[in-house]
């Protein structure tokens, strides 16, 4: 998606350790006009799928998922990274490791909000090593639901997450795939077929 790639080129900051900082428009301060265009593109990419819910993980995927949900006219469910007193009853739970935060999280979704009848579109902001997506896919499968597709804003194509998820047979679409980036020059190269 050219609009997203242009925004990353203009405002993205490459840091040591394969970190792409996009907090000025994607995952801290959110550019809602950009999110709106991403939502339209996700709807175009998954228009032929029978989606009745969008699933994401807190926190950075929530904004993108909510804007996209307007185009699908479906609710958003987000996996929480901590048990809280306002979640009652049974939950689906799995463990994920965050590339960005370098820590493991136990993520949960109330069983009230995922069922075997659901057809899920998973949406998230980044795909690096695929751990978060593997966890979300597990939650969907534990519920007996169907993953109809996965929409990612930014995929780091030089890391193995995209390959892992595609090798699972998942219908994965990333709006921008970073092929390489250089912290010393700030250069970001995108995959042409994204």
N, CA, C and O of each residue as an XYZ file, in Angstrom:
776
protein
N       0.856     -1.173      0.000
C       0.000      0.000      0.000
C       0.901      1.234      0.000
O       1.575      1.534      0.986
N       0.896      1.917     -1.093
C       1.826      3.030     -1.297
C       1.708      4.113     -0.228
O       2.722      4.633      0.237
N       0.494      4.455      0.164
C       0.293      5.494      1.179
C       1.020      5.144      2.476
O       1.681      5.998      3.068
N       0.901      3.894      2.916
C       1.578      3.454      4.139
C       3.090      3.441      3.946
O       3.828      3.896      4.821
N       3.557      2.930      2.822
C       4.998      2.922      2.550
C       5.569      4.337      2.551
O       6.638      4.579      3.110
N       4.853      5.270      1.924
C       5.321      6.660      1.890
C       5.404      7.246      3.294
O       6.350      7.965      3.618
N       4.420      6.941      4.120
C       4.409      7.431      5.499
C       5.586      6.851      6.278
O       6.227      7.556      7.056
N       5.870      5.563      6.067
C       6.999      4.928      6.750
C       8.309      5.571      6.294
O       9.179      5.858      7.116
N       8.449      5.795      4.992
C       9.669      6.449      4.476
C       9.849      7.845      5.068
O      10.956      8.235      5.440
N       8.754      8.587      5.149
C       8.814      9.969      5.607
C       9.012     10.085      7.119
O       9.801     10.908      7.583
N       8.295      9.258      7.887
C       8.270      9.447      9.340
C       8.852      8.293     10.146
O       9.079      8.435     11.347
N       9.096      7.159      9.510
C       9.647      6.009     10.221
C      11.109      6.225     10.585
O      11.847      6.889      9.858
N      11.516      5.666     11.701
C      12.903      5.769     12.171
C      13.437      4.359     12.385
O      12.860      3.569     13.131
N      14.546      4.057     11.721
C      15.175      2.750     11.871
C      16.158      2.823     13.032
O      17.016      3.705     13.083
N      16.019      1.879     13.965
C      16.908      1.836     15.121
C      17.672      0.518     15.132
O      17.274     -0.447     14.481
N      18.755      0.489     15.868
C      19.546     -0.744     16.004
C      18.659     -1.886     16.513
O      17.680     -1.659     17.222
N      19.018     -3.096     16.142
C      18.276     -4.273     16.591
C      17.036     -4.568     15.764
O      16.109     -5.214     16.250
N      17.008     -4.097     14.508
C      15.875     -4.330     13.608
C      14.568     -3.731     14.114
O      13.498     -4.311     13.929
N      14.662     -2.576     14.748
C      13.476     -1.884     15.255
C      13.095     -0.773     14.277
O      13.926      0.051     13.898
N      11.839     -0.768     13.883
C      11.295      0.286     13.034
C      10.308      1.079     13.883
O       9.248      0.580     14.261
N      10.674      2.312     14.172
C       9.864      3.164     15.046
C       8.863      3.929     14.184
O       9.249      4.747     13.349
N       7.595      3.660     14.388
C       6.519      4.308     13.636
C       5.467      4.869     14.596
O       4.280      4.933     14.276
N       5.927      5.265     15.760
C       4.995      5.702     16.794
C       4.356      7.052     16.517
O       3.380      7.407     17.177
N       4.878      7.822     15.555
C       4.297      9.133     15.271
C       3.027      9.053     14.425
O       2.332     10.055     14.254
N       2.714      7.844     13.885
C       1.510      7.725     13.069
C       0.801      6.383     13.173
O      -0.336      6.264     12.715
N       1.439      5.354     13.767
C       0.839      4.022     13.739
C       0.538      3.441     15.108
O      -0.578      2.976     15.341
N       1.503      3.455     16.025
C       1.264      2.705     17.251
C       1.523      3.465     18.560
O       1.785      2.856     19.597
N       1.448      4.777     18.500
C       1.404      5.581     19.725
C       0.485      6.773     19.435
O      -0.572      6.915     20.050
N       0.890      7.605     18.517
C       0.016      8.635     17.937
C      -0.540      8.014     16.661
O       0.219      7.533     15.819
N      -1.861      8.023     16.517
C      -2.482      7.308     15.401
C      -3.025      8.280     14.362
O      -3.766      9.206     14.693
N      -2.653      8.063     13.109
C      -3.140      8.853     11.993
C      -4.431      8.201     11.486
O      -4.390      7.209     10.760
N      -5.556      8.759     11.869
C      -6.840      8.127     11.587
C      -7.161      8.125     10.091
O      -7.805      7.193      9.609
N      -6.732      9.135      9.352
C      -6.945      9.107      7.897
C      -6.200      7.936      7.266
O      -6.723      7.264      6.377
N      -4.974      7.695      7.730
C      -4.213      6.536      7.259
C      -4.920      5.239      7.659
O      -5.056      4.329      6.841
N      -5.366      5.152      8.909
C      -6.074      3.960      9.380
C      -7.318      3.706      8.538
O      -7.644      2.561      8.224
N      -8.006      4.781      8.178
C      -9.207      4.652      7.360
C      -8.871      4.025      6.007
O      -9.592      3.146      5.534
N      -7.793      4.468      5.393
C      -7.369      3.893      4.106
C      -6.937      2.436      4.278
O      -7.200      1.600      3.413
N      -6.273      2.134      5.398
C      -5.894      0.741      5.660
C      -7.141     -0.124      5.845
O      -7.192     -1.253      5.358
N      -8.146      0.404      6.546
C      -9.399     -0.336      6.729
C     -10.066     -0.649      5.403
O     -10.551     -1.761      5.196
N     -10.093      0.333      4.496
C     -10.657      0.110      3.158
C      -9.882     -0.981      2.417
O     -10.470     -1.834      1.753
N      -8.557     -0.938      2.541
C      -7.734     -1.921      1.832
C      -7.932     -3.325      2.406
O      -7.993     -4.297      1.652
N      -8.033     -3.438      3.736
C      -8.316     -4.754      4.318
C      -9.665     -5.281      3.832
O      -9.797     -6.470      3.540
N     -10.664     -4.407      3.743
C     -11.975     -4.829      3.242
C     -11.858     -5.317      1.798
O     -12.472     -6.320      1.434
N     -11.082     -4.623      0.980
C     -10.882     -5.048     -0.410
C     -10.198     -6.411     -0.463
O     -10.601     -7.289     -1.227
N      -9.155     -6.579      0.358
C      -8.374     -7.817      0.336
C      -9.161     -9.031      0.827
O      -8.930    -10.150      0.367
N     -10.086     -8.815      1.756
C     -10.820     -9.935      2.349
C     -12.317     -9.869      2.040
O     -13.128    -10.429      2.778
N     -12.680     -9.193      0.960
C     -14.093     -8.979      0.609
C     -14.840    -10.284      0.361
O     -16.048    -10.351      0.585
N     -14.147    -11.314     -0.095
C     -14.809    -12.575     -0.423
C     -14.916    -13.521      0.780
O     -15.390    -14.649      0.638
N     -14.482    -13.073      1.948
C     -14.511    -13.925      3.135
C     -15.732    -13.620      3.997
O     -16.186    -12.478      4.077
N     -16.247    -14.650      4.632
C     -17.422    -14.537      5.498
C     -16.953    -14.198      6.923
O     -16.919    -15.067      7.793
N     -16.599    -12.946      7.146
C     -16.017    -12.524      8.427
C     -17.106    -11.967      9.327
O     -17.869    -11.091      8.920
N     -17.178    -12.482     10.565
C     -18.153    -11.928     11.504
C     -17.515    -11.323     12.755
O     -18.220    -10.784     13.609
N     -16.168    -11.409     12.871
C     -15.458    -10.770     13.979
C     -14.033    -10.482     13.551
O     -13.446    -11.191     12.734
N     -13.494     -9.412     14.133
C     -12.074     -9.117     13.983
C     -11.427     -9.340     15.336
O     -11.945     -8.907     16.365
N     -10.283    -10.025     15.324
C      -9.520    -10.293     16.542
C      -8.170     -9.620     16.429
O      -7.516     -9.689     15.388
N      -7.752     -8.966     17.508
C      -6.430     -8.369     17.581
C      -5.880     -8.580     18.988
O      -6.472     -9.290     19.801
N      -4.759     -7.962     19.255
C      -4.131     -8.089     20.565
C      -3.840     -6.694     21.086
O      -3.499     -5.800     20.312
N      -3.972     -6.500     22.388
C      -3.675     -5.165     22.910
C      -2.189     -4.901     22.833
O      -1.402     -5.835     22.993
N      -1.780     -3.702     22.601
C      -2.638     -2.543     22.478
C      -2.596     -1.977     21.063
O      -3.595     -1.431     20.596
N      -1.489     -2.092     20.383
C      -1.296     -1.354     19.126
C      -2.195     -1.804     17.983
O      -2.416     -1.030     17.052
N      -2.709     -2.993     18.017
C      -3.592     -3.447     16.948
C      -5.019     -2.954     17.073
O      -5.779     -3.014     16.107
N      -5.397     -2.465     18.250
C      -6.799     -2.135     18.503
C      -7.301     -1.016     17.591
O      -8.377     -1.137     17.005
N      -6.545      0.058     17.463
C      -6.993      1.180     16.636
C      -7.227      0.772     15.194
O      -8.254      1.107     14.603
N      -6.273      0.050     14.631
C      -6.389     -0.392     13.236
C      -7.587     -1.328     13.089
O      -8.362     -1.207     12.141
N      -7.733     -2.250     14.020
C      -8.839     -3.209     13.970
C     -10.191     -2.501     14.052
O     -11.124     -2.871     13.339
N     -10.306     -1.495     14.904
C     -11.580     -0.781     15.057
C     -11.970     -0.033     13.794
O     -13.133     -0.049     13.391
N     -11.005      0.621     13.172
C     -11.306      1.336     11.931
C     -11.688      0.334     10.836
O     -12.652      0.555     10.103
N     -10.939     -0.760     10.724
C     -11.255     -1.779      9.714
C     -12.633     -2.386      9.958
O     -13.357     -2.681      9.007
N     -12.998     -2.572     11.214
C     -14.279     -3.211     11.553
C     -15.467     -2.440     10.999
O     -16.508     -3.027     10.703
N     -15.316     -1.135     10.858
C     -16.412     -0.337     10.293
C     -16.733     -0.774      8.864
O     -17.890     -0.733      8.444
N     -15.713     -1.191      8.122
C     -15.922     -1.604      6.736
C     -16.511     -3.002      6.636
O     -17.166     -3.338      5.649
N     -16.279     -3.812      7.652
C     -16.837     -5.166      7.671
C     -18.166     -5.215      8.419
O     -18.909     -6.192      8.319
N     -18.461     -4.145      9.176
C     -19.656     -4.071     10.015
C     -19.709     -5.241     11.003
O     -20.717     -5.935     11.133
N     -18.585     -5.424     11.686
C     -18.458     -6.509     12.666
C     -17.806     -5.963     13.940
O     -17.171     -4.908     13.908
N     -17.959     -6.676     15.060
C     -17.301     -6.246     16.293
C     -15.820     -6.629     16.311
O     -15.368     -7.483     15.548
N     -15.089     -5.975     17.197
C     -13.676     -6.272     17.436
C     -13.544     -6.910     18.816
O     -14.129     -6.445     19.794
N     -12.769     -7.976     18.868
C     -12.399     -8.604     20.139
C     -10.894     -8.475     20.245
O     -10.180     -8.739     19.278
N     -10.397     -8.069     21.417
C      -8.944     -8.034     21.546
C      -8.483     -8.919     22.688
O      -9.084     -8.962     23.761
N      -7.392     -9.623     22.418
C      -6.780    -10.481     23.426
C      -6.074     -9.583     24.435
O      -5.295     -8.703     24.067
N      -6.357     -9.820     25.704
C      -5.752     -9.028     26.774
C      -4.464     -9.685     27.231
O      -4.336    -10.909     27.236
N      -3.507     -8.841     27.619
C      -2.210     -9.345     28.066
C      -2.158     -9.581     29.565
O      -1.109     -9.930     30.106
N      -3.275     -9.395     30.229
C      -3.306     -9.643     31.677
C      -4.732     -9.946     32.106
O      -5.686     -9.362     31.592
N      -4.863    -10.846     33.035
C      -6.169    -11.140     33.636
C      -6.577     -9.934     34.466
O      -5.750     -9.357     35.172
N      -7.839     -9.551     34.387
C      -8.321     -8.450     35.213
C      -9.613     -8.866     35.901
O     -10.242     -9.855     35.525
N      -9.995     -8.103     36.903
C     -11.174     -8.490     37.679
C     -12.467     -8.351     36.883
O     -13.490     -8.916     37.269
N     -12.436     -7.611     35.783
C     -13.667     -7.467     35.008
C     -13.856     -8.570     33.965
O     -14.836     -8.539     33.221
N     -12.953     -9.531     33.895
C     -13.161    -10.703     33.042
C     -13.634    -11.837     33.935
O     -12.895    -12.371     34.761
N     -14.897    -12.180     33.733
C     -15.465    -13.249     34.551
C     -15.635    -14.506     33.705
O     -15.790    -14.433     32.486
N     -15.603    -15.633     34.355
C     -15.835    -16.897     33.671
C     -14.599    -17.447     32.990
O     -13.469    -17.055     33.283
N     -14.848    -18.363     32.078
C     -13.774    -19.074     31.404
C     -13.133    -18.229     30.306
O     -13.769    -17.371     29.695
N     -11.858    -18.505     30.082
C     -11.111    -17.783     29.049
C     -10.310    -18.772     28.208
O      -9.949    -19.857     28.663
N     -10.045    -18.367     26.977
C      -9.035    -19.031     26.169
C      -7.730    -18.310     26.479
O      -7.705    -17.086     26.608
N      -6.647    -19.071     26.598
C      -5.387    -18.477     27.017
C      -4.229    -19.114     26.264
O      -4.241    -20.307     25.960
N      -3.232    -18.293     25.971
C      -2.004    -18.803     25.364
C      -0.859    -17.866     25.709
O      -1.073    -16.737     26.151
N       0.337    -18.341     25.505
C       1.531    -17.565     25.820
C       2.168    -17.070     24.526
O       2.303    -17.827     23.565
N       2.559    -15.790     24.507
C       3.253    -15.237     23.343
C       4.489    -14.478     23.808
O       4.553    -14.000     24.940
N       5.465    -14.376     22.917
C       6.661    -13.588     23.196
C       6.660    -12.379     22.277
O       6.531    -12.522     21.061
N       6.804    -11.195     22.848
C       6.811     -9.956     22.074
C       8.217     -9.636     21.600
O       9.153     -9.576     22.398
N       8.365     -9.427     20.273
C       9.658     -9.021     19.717
C      10.045     -7.647     20.250
O      11.189     -7.421     20.645
N       9.076     -6.731     20.255
C       9.347     -5.348     20.654
C       9.704     -5.233     22.131
O      10.650     -4.538     22.500
N       8.939     -5.919     22.964
C       9.118     -5.767     24.413
C      10.048     -6.808     25.024
O      10.390     -6.726     26.204
N      10.451     -7.779     24.226
C      11.378     -8.824     24.690
C      10.885     -9.489     25.975
O      11.654     -9.711     26.911
N       9.596     -9.801     26.000
C       9.052    -10.502     27.155
C       7.892    -11.388     26.747
O       7.319    -11.246     25.667
N       7.565    -12.296     27.634
C       6.483    -13.230     27.379
C       5.211    -12.725     28.058
O       5.242    -12.215     29.179
N       4.082    -12.883     27.341
C       2.788    -12.498     27.869
C       1.854    -13.692     27.842
O       1.917    -14.520     26.933
N       0.993    -13.778     28.833
C      -0.110    -14.720     28.819
C      -1.304    -13.934     28.295
O      -1.787    -13.035     28.984
N      -1.793    -14.243     27.104
C      -2.909    -13.485     26.539
C      -4.196    -14.285     26.661
O      -4.203    -15.511     26.550
N      -5.280    -13.560     26.891
C      -6.564    -14.220     27.151
C      -7.690    -13.539     26.388
O      -7.657    -12.338     26.117
N      -8.690    -14.352     26.052
C      -9.948    -13.868     25.495
C     -11.052    -14.627     26.215
O     -10.989    -15.847     26.364
N     -12.058    -13.891     26.656
C     -13.193    -14.525     27.305
C     -13.897    -15.465     26.331
O     -14.082    -15.134     25.160
N     -14.284    -16.635     26.825
C     -14.991    -17.603     25.982
C     -16.351    -17.074     25.516
O     -16.948    -17.626     24.592
N     -16.839    -16.004     26.154
C     -18.103    -15.386     25.725
C     -17.967    -14.748     24.344
O     -18.960    -14.572     23.638
N     -16.720    -14.396     23.954
C     -16.539    -13.593     22.753
C     -15.921    -14.329     21.572
O     -15.727    -13.735     20.512
N     -15.610    -15.607     21.736
C     -15.149    -16.449     20.622
C     -15.882    -17.773     20.700
O     -15.961    -18.395     21.760
N     -16.424    -18.201     19.555
C     -17.125    -19.484     19.548
C     -16.845    -20.219     18.245
O     -16.245    -19.669     17.322
N     -17.282    -21.447     18.187
C     -17.069    -22.287     17.020
C     -17.763    -21.783     15.767
O     -17.414    -22.206     14.665
N     -18.737    -20.890     15.904
C     -19.445    -20.350     14.746
C     -18.727    -19.149     14.127
O     -19.119    -18.675     13.060
N     -17.693    -18.662     14.781
C     -17.044    -17.431     14.331
C     -16.098    -17.635     13.159
O     -15.403    -18.645     13.051
N     -16.101    -16.634     12.284
C     -15.198    -16.551     11.135
C     -14.376    -15.282     11.341
O     -14.882    -14.169     11.197
N     -13.124    -15.461     11.675
C     -12.290    -14.401     12.234
C     -11.309    -13.835     11.216
O     -10.667    -14.570     10.466
N     -11.211    -12.500     11.211
C     -10.114    -11.799     10.550
C      -9.209    -11.296     11.673
O      -9.649    -10.530     12.530
N      -7.959    -11.720     11.670
C      -6.986    -11.241     12.644
C      -6.290    -10.025     12.052
O      -5.854    -10.053     10.901
N      -6.187     -8.963     12.834
C      -5.500     -7.749     12.385
C      -4.488     -7.344     13.449
O      -4.769     -7.395     14.647
N      -3.292     -6.935     12.985
C      -2.289     -6.420     13.913
C      -1.429     -5.384     13.200
O      -1.453     -5.266     11.975
N      -0.670     -4.637     13.995
C       0.137     -3.562     13.417
C       1.426     -4.077     12.803
O       1.811     -3.626     11.724
N       2.111     -5.020     13.468
C       3.411     -5.504     13.001
C       3.457     -7.018     12.957
O       2.794     -7.704     13.735
N       4.251     -7.520     12.035
C       4.597     -8.933     11.974
C       6.113     -9.018     11.854
O       6.692     -8.571     10.864
N       6.754     -9.597     12.872
C       8.214     -9.771     12.865
C       8.519    -11.267     12.889
O       8.770    -11.871     11.847
N       8.496    -11.855     14.072
C       8.794    -13.283     14.202
C       7.552    -14.171     14.201
O       7.669    -15.394     14.132
N       6.379    -13.575     14.275
C       5.136    -14.335     14.159
C       4.575    -14.874     15.454
O       3.543    -15.544     15.440
N       5.227    -14.602     16.580
C       4.783    -15.179     17.860
C       3.384    -14.718     18.251
O       2.561    -15.529     18.676
N       3.107    -13.424     18.113
C       1.781    -12.913     18.477
C       0.709    -13.550     17.597
O      -0.346    -13.950     18.090
N       0.980    -13.644     16.297
C      -0.003    -14.248     15.397
C      -0.216    -15.723     15.699
O      -1.349    -16.203     15.673
N       0.850    -16.436     15.983
C       0.694    -17.850     16.342
C      -0.204    -17.983     17.565
O      -1.042    -18.883     17.633
N      -0.026    -17.081     18.535
C      -0.870    -17.109     19.728
C      -2.321    -16.812     19.417
O      -3.216    -17.483     19.931
N      -2.570    -15.803     18.573
C      -3.949    -15.470     18.211
C      -4.596    -16.596     17.414
O      -5.766    -16.914     17.626
N      -3.845    -17.199     16.503
C      -4.362    -18.343     15.734
C      -4.732    -19.484     16.685
O      -5.763    -20.134     16.510
N      -3.892    -19.723     17.684
C      -4.184    -20.780     18.662
C      -5.483    -20.480     19.416
O      -6.295    -21.381     19.628
N      -5.685    -19.228     19.821
C      -6.919    -18.866     20.523
C      -8.141    -19.142     19.650
O      -9.142    -19.679     20.123
N      -8.051    -18.770     18.368
C      -9.166    -19.007     17.439
C      -9.423    -20.504     17.302
O     -10.569    -20.950     17.362
N      -8.367    -21.269     17.120
C      -8.531    -22.723     16.975
C      -9.055    -23.356     18.255
O      -9.879    -24.269     18.196
N      -8.588    -22.885     19.421
C      -9.083    -23.410     20.700
C     -10.588    -23.204     20.833
O     -11.286    -24.017     21.439
N     -11.079    -22.102     20.256
C     -12.519    -21.811     20.303
C     -13.306    -22.609     19.265
O     -14.537    -22.600     19.273
N     -12.594    -23.299     18.372
C     -13.267    -24.026     17.298
C     -13.694    -23.111     16.169
O     -14.471    -23.515     15.304
N     -13.196    -21.881     16.167
C     -13.548    -20.895     15.146
C     -12.617    -21.040     13.933
O     -11.677    -21.835     13.947
N     -12.897    -20.266     12.898
C     -12.141    -20.322     11.650
C     -11.395    -19.017     11.432
O     -11.970    -17.936     11.550
N     -10.109    -19.123     11.112
C      -9.341    -17.945     10.703
C      -9.562    -17.766      9.209
O      -9.086    -18.567      8.404
N     -10.284    -16.718      8.840
C     -10.557    -16.441      7.431
C      -9.408    -15.682      6.772
O      -9.214    -15.757      5.558
N      -8.652    -14.953      7.585
C      -7.539    -14.197      7.037
C      -6.807    -13.439      8.125
O      -7.271    -13.323      9.259
N      -5.643    -12.926      7.741
C      -4.815    -12.135      8.647
C      -4.369    -10.889      7.898
O      -3.790    -10.978      6.815
N      -4.641     -9.732      8.479
C      -4.235     -8.464      7.896
C      -3.214     -7.783      8.790
O      -3.454     -7.574      9.979
N      -2.080     -7.442      8.210
C      -0.980     -6.812      8.952
C      -0.679     -5.467      8.310
O      -0.668     -5.351      7.084
N      -0.437     -4.453      9.129
C      -0.038     -3.157      8.580
C       1.381     -3.250      8.032
O       1.598     -3.010      6.845
N       2.357     -3.598      8.885
C       3.767     -3.618      8.485
C       4.381     -4.974      8.812
O       4.386     -5.409      9.963
N       4.894     -5.627      7.789
C       5.604     -6.901      7.969
C       7.089     -6.672      7.747
O       7.487     -6.014      6.786
N       7.896     -7.212      8.629
C       9.345     -7.204      8.424
C       9.686     -8.463      7.637
O       9.863     -9.541      8.205
N       9.776     -8.307      6.318
C       9.979     -9.442      5.429
C      11.307    -10.139      5.604
O      11.468    -11.283      5.178
N      12.261     -9.470      6.225
C      13.577    -10.066      6.453
C      13.604    -10.913      7.725
O      14.620    -11.543      8.019
N      12.518    -10.937      8.475
C      12.404    -11.832      9.623
C      11.481    -12.975      9.236
O      10.818    -12.899      8.202
N      11.421    -14.018     10.024
C      10.784    -15.263      9.589
C       9.288    -15.378      9.861
O       8.682    -16.383      9.488
N       8.674    -14.384     10.498
C       7.269    -14.508     10.872
C       6.317    -14.714      9.704
O       5.430    -15.566      9.767
N       6.493    -13.946      8.647
C       5.621    -14.083      7.483
C       5.682    -15.467      6.875
O       4.654    -16.041      6.516
N       6.882    -16.003      6.760
C       7.046    -17.354      6.206
C       6.378    -18.397      7.100
O       5.697    -19.299      6.612
N       6.576    -18.267      8.407
C       5.971    -19.215      9.351
C       4.453    -19.224      9.203
O       3.837    -20.286      9.105
N       3.860    -18.043      9.187
C       2.399    -17.945      9.119
C       1.878    -18.413      7.762
O       0.872    -19.119      7.702
N       2.542    -18.033      6.680
C       2.108    -18.485      5.351
C       2.278    -19.996      5.209
O       1.448    -20.654      4.581
N       3.347    -20.553      5.786
C       3.558    -22.007      5.737
C       2.486    -22.767      6.509
O       2.288    -23.960      6.280
N       1.796    -22.089      7.420
C       0.670    -22.704      8.143
C      -0.581    -22.755      7.269
O      -1.603    -23.316      7.665
N      -0.489    -22.159      6.067
C      -1.632    -22.131      5.163
C      -2.566    -20.959      5.398
O      -3.688    -20.944      4.891
N      -2.117    -19.993      6.151
C      -2.949    -18.836      6.465
C      -3.002    -17.853      5.291
O      -2.022    -17.670      4.568
N      -4.155    -17.235      5.124
C      -4.387    -16.207      4.114
C      -3.909    -14.881      4.704
O      -4.688    -14.144      5.309
N      -2.624    -14.586      4.524
C      -1.977    -13.430      5.140
C      -1.719    -12.341      4.108
O      -1.132    -12.596      3.056
N      -2.165    -11.116      4.419
C      -1.893     -9.952      3.579
C      -1.287     -8.859      4.445
O      -1.870     -8.459      5.453
N      -0.131     -8.385      4.051
C       0.522     -7.271      4.731
C       0.477     -6.060      3.811
O       0.751     -6.173      2.617
N       0.131     -4.900      4.366
C      -0.015     -3.699      3.551
C       1.327     -3.110      3.126
O       1.430     -2.481      2.073
N       2.345     -3.315      3.945
C       3.711     -2.896      3.598
C       4.659     -3.968      4.118
O       4.601     -4.353      5.286
N       5.531     -4.445      3.235
C       6.529     -5.439      3.645
C       7.900     -4.807      3.502
O       8.344     -4.478      2.402
N       8.565     -4.642      4.652
C       9.911     -4.078      4.670
C      10.882     -5.207      4.336
O      10.996     -6.183      5.078
N      11.579     -5.060      3.213
C      12.540     -6.077      2.783
C      13.867     -5.924      3.511
O      14.509     -6.914      3.862
N      14.274     -4.681      3.735
C      15.509     -4.417      4.484
C      15.452     -3.005      5.035
O      14.717     -2.149      4.543
N      16.253     -2.787      6.073
C      16.378     -1.445      6.642
C      17.747     -1.331      7.286
O      18.315     -2.311      7.768
N      18.264     -0.108      7.282
C      19.622      0.128      7.742
C      19.606      1.246      8.779
O      19.266      2.386      8.462
N      19.970      0.923     10.011
C      19.957      1.908     11.098
C      20.983      3.011     10.879
O      20.767      4.145     11.307
N      22.094      2.701     10.221
C      23.139      3.720     10.033
C      22.755      4.769      8.988
O      23.145      5.930      9.107
N      21.992      4.368      7.961
C      21.593      5.321      6.917
C      20.124      5.724      7.012
O      19.712      6.735      6.443
N      19.337      4.929      7.734
C      17.902      5.179      7.802
C      17.146      4.664      6.598
O      15.937      4.867      6.494
N      17.844      3.997      5.678
C      17.219      3.503      4.451
C      16.260      2.350      4.748
O      16.555      1.449      5.534
N      15.108      2.413      4.094
C      14.082      1.374      4.203
C      13.719      0.939      2.788
O      13.360      1.766      1.950
N      13.814     -0.355      2.527
C      13.478     -0.908      1.205
C      12.258     -1.790      1.377
O      12.207     -2.635      2.271
N      11.268     -1.585      0.506
C      10.024     -2.357      0.562
C      10.001     -3.432     -0.505
O      10.560     -3.260     -1.588
N       9.352     -4.538     -0.194
C       9.140     -5.586     -1.174
C       8.167     -5.068     -2.225
O       7.149     -4.465     -1.884
N       8.461     -5.290     -3.462
C       7.670     -4.749     -4.565
C       6.268     -5.332     -4.639
O       5.341     -4.636     -5.053
N       6.086     -6.594     -4.249
C       4.796     -7.255     -4.432
C       3.845     -7.074     -3.257
O       2.789     -7.707     -3.221
N       4.195     -6.223     -2.295
C       3.330     -6.044     -1.113
C       2.110     -5.225     -1.448
O       1.275     -4.976     -0.578
